[in-house]
Amino acid sequence: MTHQHLHTPTHIWQHLFTRASPLHHRANDPSTLTSLFIPTPTTEPTFSSSHSSSMLKTLRLSSSLLRRSLCNRTATHPLASSSSTTRNHLFQATLSPSLYWPYCPHRRPFHSNKVMSMAETSSSGSHKHTNRLAAEHSPYLLQHAHNPVDWYPWGEEAFAEARRRDVPIFLSIGYSTCHWCHVMEVESFEDEDIAKLMNDWFVCIKVDREERPDVDKVYMTFVQALYGGGGWPLSAFLSPDLKPLMGGTYFPPNDKYGRPGFKTILRKVKNAWDNNRDALVKSGTFAIEQLSEALSASASSSKLPDELPQTALRLCADQLSQSYDSQYGGFGSAPKFPRPVEIQLILYNYKKLEDVGIMGEAKQCKKMVIFTLQCMARGGIHDHVGGGFHRYSVDERWHVPHFEKMLYDQGQLANVHLDAFSITRDVYYSSISRDILDYLRRDMIGLEGEIFSAEDADSAEHERSAKKKEGAFYVWTSKEIEDVIGEHATLFKDQYYIKAQGNCDLSRMSDPHNEFKGKNVLIELTDSEALAKKYDLPHEKYLNILGECKEKLFHVRSKRPRPHLDDKVIVSWNGLAISSFARASKILKGEAEGTQYNFPVAGFDPKEYMEVAENAASFIRQHLYDKETHRLQHSFRNGPSKAPAFLDDYAFLISGLLDLYECGGDISWLVWATELQNTQDELFLDREGGGYYNTTGEDDSVLLRVKEDHDGAEPSGNSVSAINLIRLASMLDGKSEYYRQNAEHLLAVFETRLTDMAMAVPLMCCAADMFSVPSRKQVVLVGHKQSLEFDNMLAAAHANYDPNKTVIHIDPTNNEEMEIWEENNSKIALMAKNNLSPDKVVALVCQNFTCSPPVSDPKSLEVLLSKKPTPV
């Protein structure tokens, strides 16, 4: 396999756009980095752009200054013979060593047990070194507070020191659960000799990319644009005025594989700064200018072509279908990521096809989603013992994961499983959604209802171990299974493919370095009904036994050293989780009465999920929202972060609040959502060019202001915002036209993206089609909200999957609520007054300017909502 795909001007520049929002936590492994650079339909869509290609040619001329100023050495990379083009990369290996890691389709080119325990500072308080990071709140920054490196946090103090000393800045960006960030710390940042070079020659700055995604975006985009890929840890050298000079990702401490190590890089950058500074600074300035121009797209028209929404939806669905793995599920090949926006697009397309009677294609869409969700849930990427999902699998079979758990995955995956349950009414999918949400309730929620960010992949193998190893908390030997489970061990081992020699042998990609020799990652290869028959047990009894076994393993596992918990509270990720908890509170009421649950599912009453959603939203409103300015802060840990909220924070929280209201929450959540939308428009909206910037532009130290569109591991703020605007327009008649105009202008900004590379923006494709729907369905519920009848009618309103539906509920006896509706949608207020009944809840379904006759029982409402739409 070669990398020649990436070494033409067009392809390198394309990565500026396709990687502007890196797939989170994927590329922090150098061996994975190489495989990242092979474009695949799932993860690395590219498109042609004559404008950007010509811009790249100019940028390449500038980059040659950097190349000449550093070193003419040619790397002797193992792939050197595969293509002469490989040697003509923008920068030679001296500038981008991470790109020249010897190719291996797996992760872990060396054993991760080299990584020592770094997640928390020593309780003794005795440290040889302490730097400025000790005063920070970020778990990632605190991990580095006792390095011999004289780290600064991002801020004016560091910038001023670089100007005073007239030296470059070394910028290191990562996050607390990043495996390769830990590796680089142990190898380089804890090394006294390397730290001395860093301190003598540079001002060194540490940034938590989850705390400051705006800073990460600038320098990650630079690295991606020039080198064709990126990841964490991100390592960049900057001028004192913050212009990028060069960058890469993970650097080994010493020269390897014919490429320079970190010490060599430090020396060469120092030499270049001393002897060819003007060329370096001019090149960095020019790069930022070109990137700024390319990433601040504007629409030539505020209108969307009539045929574009349907074309984009169909194109995206076709492209995803072509990349579908019919053998193991998912889209694309290993490593496999659960990219929920892809599943959302396929389900949305399924609904569209079914509504117009194209049943063959609709069934194929449904089949792809169902099979993918089943393969993921049965795979090792799913934590069968404790619930929730890991970040990704290194192999094509969803078996051996990268073991970190991220909140944004849990929220989105819970939602797509809820959608699958709404469509199939199969409790298998509702049980998986509960599995995810119960994991969050059990392990990831703080005392005030705040939801934490992540759990690390690495942990110590036992209490006395000073070293950490990836997956140590999660893997099992066959003997451990036997000792813990006892009489049912054979049954359990059959179900989860447990082997004495270890089971990480299903793919050559699963464990190439034998790190899991003798260890097992639980995976289901055989259907439980077939095994129940083998053991001559009723299926329900068989599942109960499995649940009891998993609970025993859970309690034993709980005594192991836990992975580091990043207890930072991020607004955007909490917004995603609020959405899933709120929706679960109503959709799960559709489970059949008497449904049995097995560990790790707790079997909560669905209304308890609504309490979790409300508590998380309340925490944000209390601790991260300024009621005077109506502005949010981005994150919280021991207090609000210094960083203001970004576009994603507003967009994702607004989306969560709309779900919170529509699923029965107080109208105050809807009011807050409209306030936040006003603030978002004030801070981020490009009123002339259309769309939203990802930052406010108020921080001069952030050199790029980007309009993000890529729907990756997380959806883009613009995609979510477009859907929010469409939903708000269907509720608030007074501002409906304003919201729709902003949504259309936003979509018009990304017209080229929607038509040329739809697969990069699946959620935006859904938004475009939502915008084109002639009349969004409105379900209006009228009655006293505290009654069980009202709750049941709400559940019926949400029972059927329909992304083009809005649920409005109103109690005409509540004067405050009526005032809000009279001010914002007088038609809804009048409808409520005219349909109030003293002893029942009334529901009306309105579409195409016509409302159905009122119904007052849940079954009648479900039937009404299940009717196919009438062509307009």
ZIJOGI-V831101 format. One record per residue. BURIAL is + if it has 9 or more other C-alpha atoms within 8 Angstrom, else -. Layout:
burial
BURIAL
BURIAL
This chain:
burial
-
-
+
+
+
+
+
-
+
+
+
+
+
+
+
+
+
+
+
+
+
-
+
-
+
+
+
+
+
+
+
+
+
+
+
+
+
+
+
+
+
+
+
+
+
+
-
-
-
-
-
+
+
-
+
+
+
-
+
+
-
+
+
+
+
+
+
-
+
+
-
-
-
-
+
-
+
-
+
+
-
-
+
-
-
+
+
+
+
+
+
+
+
+
+
+
+
+
+
+
+
+
+
+
+
+
+
+
+
-
-
+
+
+
+
+
+
-
+
+
-
-
-
-
-
-
-
-
-
+
+
+
+
+
-
+
+
+
+
+
+
+
+
+
+
+
+
+
+
+
+
+
+
-
-
-
-
+
+
+
+
+
+
-
-
-
+
+
+
+
+
+
+
+
+
+
+
+
+
+
+
+
+
+
+
+
+
+
+
+
+
-
-
+
+
+
+
+
+
-
+
+
+
+
+
+
+
+
+
-
+
+
+
+
+
+
+
+
+
+
+
+
+
+
+
+
+
+
+
+
+
+
+
+
+
+
+
+
+
+
-
+
+
+
+
+
+
+
+
+
+
+
+
+
+
-
+
-
+
+
+
+
+
+
+
+
-
+
+
+
+
+
+
-
-
+
+
-
+
+
+
-
+
+
+
+
+
+
-
+
+
+
-
-
+
+
+
-
+
-
-
+
-
+
-
-
-
+
+
-
+
+
+
+
+
+
+
-
+
+
-
-
+
+
+
-
-
+
+
+
+
+
+
-
+
+
-
+
+
+
+
+
+
+
+
+
+
+
+
+
+
-
+
+
+
-
-
+
-
-
+
+
+
-
+
+
-
+
+
+
+
+
+
-
+
+
+
+
+
+
+
+
+
+
+
-
+
+
+
+
+
+
+
+
+
+
+
+
+
+
+
+
+
+
+
+
+
+
+
+
+
+
+
+
+
+
+
+
+
+
+
+
-
-
+
-
+
-
+
+
+
+
+
+
+
+
+
+
+
+
+
-
-
+
+
-
-
-
+
+
+
+
+
+
+
+
+
+
+
+
+
-
-
-
-
-
+
+
+
+
+
+
+
-
+
+
+
+
-
-
+
+
-
+
+
-
-
+
+
-
-
+
+
+
+
+
+
+
+
-
-
+
+
+
-
-
+
-
+
+
+
-
-
-
-
+
-
+
+
+
+
+
+
+
-
-
-
+
-
-
+
+
+
-
-
-
+
-
+
-
-
+
+
+
+
+
+
+
+
+
+
+
+
+
-
+
+
-
-
+
+
-
+
+
-
+
+
+
+
+
+
+
+
+
+
+
+
+
+
+
+
+
+
+
+
+
+
+
-
+
+
-
-
-
-
-
-
+
+
+
+
+
-
-
-
+
-
+
+
+
-
+
+
+
+
+
+
+
+
+
-
-
+
+
+
-
-
-
-
+
+
+
+
+
+
+
+
-
-
+
+
-
+
-
+
+
+
+
+
+
+
+
+
+
+
+
+
+
+
+
+
+
+
+
+
-
-
-
+
+
-
+
+
+
+
+
+
-
+
+
+
-
-
+
+
+
-
-
+
+
+
+
+
+
+
+
-
-
-
-
-
+
-
+
+
+
+
+
+
+
+
+
+
+
+
+
+
+
+
+
+
+
+
+
+
+
+
+
+
+
+
+
+
-
+
+
+
-
+
+
+
+
+
+
+
+
+
+
+
+
+
-
+
+
+
-
+
+
+
+
+
+
+
+
+
+
+
+
+
+
+
-
-
-
-
+
+
+
+
+
+
+
+
+
-
-
-
-
-
+
+
+
+
+
+
+
+
+
+
+
-
-
-
-
+
+
+
+
+
+
+
+
-
-
-
-
+
+
-
-
+
+
-
+
+
+
-
+
+
-
-
+
-
-
-
+
-
-
-
-
+
+
+
+
+
+
+
-
-
-
-
-
-
-
+
+
+
+
-
+
+
+
-
-
+
-
-
-
-
-
-
-
